[in-house]
Each structure stands twice: as structure tokens, then as C-alpha cells.
Amino acid sequence: MLSLYPSIFYSYLAVPLLGWGIAIGILLFLYHPFNPVAIILTLKDLATPTIITTRSLNRYFKLYWICTVVAIPPIILGVMGIMLGAVVIEIGEEPVGMEILAISSFILLLGCFVVILRTVFKMLLLYQLWKLIPTDIARTTPGQAVGFCFIPIFNYYWAFIAYRGLSEDMNKTLQKRGIQCKVNDQLGMGLCIVHCCELVPGIGFLPFLAGDVVAIFFLKSVKDDAIALLEQCEKN
């Protein structure tokens, strides 16, 4: 049925191509070493006061893991569809192959937009978690913890500060306050190692998928202990 109307589906190529252009532009904007996001978060460190509550921590974490789960199927389907479309074109069925490529690109584009949302919620959660750590214990500021994650290449080193460092500094804070909780810092180290595996060629999306799974469990561990810290502060 699709092959009867190839011109209709060719016209749809404009949509994913335009979307891809917008998505790539956003990613280049975010990951440029001197992008305004990193500069504002790092230098000004969000000068306006941030109100951190149990509700906000739970909300950002929930939105983060939901976006992560929702983004995986369209990304996998989109990549597989693009590969299938390329194979169909290779065997001589160009109209059908172009249709498959157009539809797969659109599906993949939707997944990419959800990934952007997931990144936003993840960074908001990370910022608030670092904000709870006293300045005499924290090895970095909340703005630097988030902002430096957007610097290419350097962010692989910075992951050990932003995530492993978060678990260690949070544990110090909990111990100082006498709270009988402990963040699983091995998950933090595992997240950093998996993140660095993204540099290994030939293993595709596996590090990204594994990293998202580890990040969900790690951030949940930190979030739960941060809530315990907030509850003690409210009692005092």
C-alpha cells in the first residue's frame, strides 16, 4: 500500500530532515565548550535561591526515569528501521526503502526529543542534589557539577566528580548529620565507567542503554538519602 504513493512519503522527508537539523543544532548548542548554559551555571551558579523539597526531588526523578524508558523504544526502532531501509534500497527497492527511511527517521527524531527532555530533568535533579551538600564538604558547586557535564571530552573525566563525587560527599554529609543512610557509591563508580565506555568504537548503543539503567538506580539511591537529609532538617 505504501509503495503506491511514494511521492506522499517523499514529501515527509522534509519533516524529519528539518527535525534532525533542529535537534543537531540544540545538541551543538548544549555541547559547545563555551555554550551559555555552561557559562551561566558555572560562573553565576544560579544566583537566584533554589527551593529544594521532597516533592521536587521525587518529581524530577520520576520525570527523568519515565523519559528514559519512553525514549528507548523509538530510538531502537528508528535505528533498526534506518538500517532496514538502507538494505531495501541496496537490493533495488528504492521507493520502499525511502519510505522506510522517512518513517524511521521520524520515529528516531521523536526519541531524540524525549532524550533532550530526559537530560533536562536529570540535570535539574543533579543540581538539587548537589545543592543539599554543605559548601564545606562539597568538592564543587552545583552549577559546576551540571555545567561541566556539557563540555565535550572533558565531561568523561567530570563524570567522576559529578556522580562519584556526589555519592562520596553525600555520604560525608549524612555521616556528619548522624543519619544512618549511605549512598551506594559503587553504583556511582559503575556509572562513570560505563559512561567512559561510550568512547569504545564498535559497541553501538550498549553503553548508553547500560548507563541509563545504572543512572536510574544510582540517582534513586542518592535521592532517597537526600530526602532523609531534608526530613531531618525539617525536624530540627
N, C-alpha and C positions, 0 to 999 in steps of 0.2 A: 504493500500500500504506500509506503514511504517513497519508493522509487518512482511512483507515478507522478510525484510532484517535486522533482529535485530543485526547481527554481525557488520554491517556497522555503526549503530548508537552507538553500544557499543564502537567502536573504537573512536568515537567522545568524549567519556567521558574524554579521555586524555587531550583534548584541554581545556575544562572548568576547569578541576582539576588543570592543570598547571597554567591557568589564575588566578584561585582563590588563588593558592599559591603565585603568584607574587603580586596580589592585597593585600592579607593579609600581605605579607612582607612589602609592601610600607606603609600600614596603621600603622603597628607596628613601622616602622622606623620613621614615622612622629609623632606618638603619644607617643613615649617613652619620659619620662621626661628629658632625657639627650641627645636627638637626636641632630645631628649637625645643623639642621635647627633652632631650638630654641636657641641654643648656639650662632650661628653666628649672628642671627638677634638681640638677646638680648645684647650680650657683644660688638660686633663690630658695631651694629646698621647700617649696610650697609655703611661703611665709604666712599665709593665712592659717589659722588654727584648724586642726583636723579633729573632729569629734569621733572617737572610736567607741563603739558599743558592741555588745554581744550580737545584737541583731545585724549590724553592718558586717561583722566578720562572717557570720553564718550566711548572709545574703550573697556576699562576694564569692565565697567558696562554692555555694550552691550554683550560682550562675556560671562560675568557672568550669565546674565538672560537667554541668549539663551541656555547655557549649562544646566542651572537649568530646563528649560522647556523640553529640549530634554531628560534629564536623567529620568524624572518621568515615562513616559510610559513603557520603558523597565524594570525598577525596579518593577513596579506594575505587569506587565505581567510575569516577571520572578518569582516573589514570588507566584503569583497565580498558575503559571504552576508547580512549585515545589510542592505546596500543592495538586494540582490535580494529579500529578504523584504519590505522596505518597498514595493517596486514591486509585488510579488504582492498584498499587502494593498490597495494603491491600485486595482488593477484588479478588486477584488471577491472574490478568493480568500483570505479572511481565515484560515480554518483552516490551509491550506497555508502561508500567509505566516507565521503564528505558529510553525509547526513549524520553518520555515527560520530564523526569528529565534532560537528556542531553541537549535537545534543550532549556529548560527553564533556565538551569544554564548558558548556553552560552549567552542568552539574558540578564540575570541578570548581567553577567560579563561585557558586553558592557555598561550597565547602570552605573556600578561601576567605570569604567574608565572615563566616562563622568563626574561623580561626583568628581573624583580627579581633572579633568581639571577645573571644576566649582570652587573648593576650591582654586586652584591656582590663578584664576582670581579675586576671591573675596578677597583673602589676598593681592594681588597686589593693588587692589583698596583701601582697608582699609589702607595699608601702605601710599599710596599717600595722602589720606585724612588727616591722622594724621600729615603728613609732612607739610601740609599747616598751621597748628596751631602753632603760635609762642611759643617758649620754655618757656616764662614767663607765659603762660596761660595753656599750655598742662600739664596734670597731669601724663603723661607717655611719653616715646619716641615711635616713630613709630615702631622701632624694637621690643620693649617690647610688644606693643599693638598686634602685629602679632605673635611674638614668643610664648608668654604665652598662646595663644589660643590652642596650641598643647600639653599642659600639661594636662594629664587625671585628672578628678575630679576638679582640680583647675580651669580648663577652664570655669566651670559653674559660679564660682564667677567672673572670669576675664571678662566674657561677659558684666557684668555691667560696667566695666571700659572701655573695648574696644569699646562698642557700645553706651550705655547710656552716658558714659563719653565723647565720641566723639561728641554727639549731644550737650551736655552742653558746652563743650569747643569751639565748632564751633560757637555756638550762642554768646558766650562771644567775640570771635574774630570778628564776624560780627558787634556786637554792638560797639566794640572799633573802628572799621573802619567806623562806621556810615552807614553801609549798611542795607537797610530796607528789610531784609530777616530773616527768622527764621526756623531752622530745627525743624521738628515735633519730639520733644523728647519723646512724649508718644509712638510713634512707636518704639523708641529705648528701652524703658522700656518693651513694649509688646514683643519685640524680645527676650529680656533677660528672661522674664517669660516663654515664650514658649520653649526656649532653656532648661530651668530647668525642664520643664515637660517631657523631654526625660528620666528623671530618674524614672518616674512613670511607674511601670510594668503594662502590660496588655492593653496598648493603641496603641501598634504597631507603625506604621509609621506616625501616625497622627501629633505628634509634629514636626517631620522632615518636612512634607509637609507644615504644617501651618507656621513653622519657615522660610521656603524658601519664601513663599508668603509675609510674613511680612518684611523679609530682603530685598526683591526687592524694596518694596515701601519705606522702611527706607533709604536704600543706595541711591536711586534715589533722595530723599529729601536732603540728605547731599551732594550728588554730584552736584545737581543743585545750591545749595548755595555756594559750593566750586568754581564753575565756575564763579559765580557772584563776589566772592572774587578775583579770578585770573584776571578777566576783569578790576576790579578797580585798581589792582596793575599794570596792563599793561598801564592804562591811566596815572597813576602817574609816 
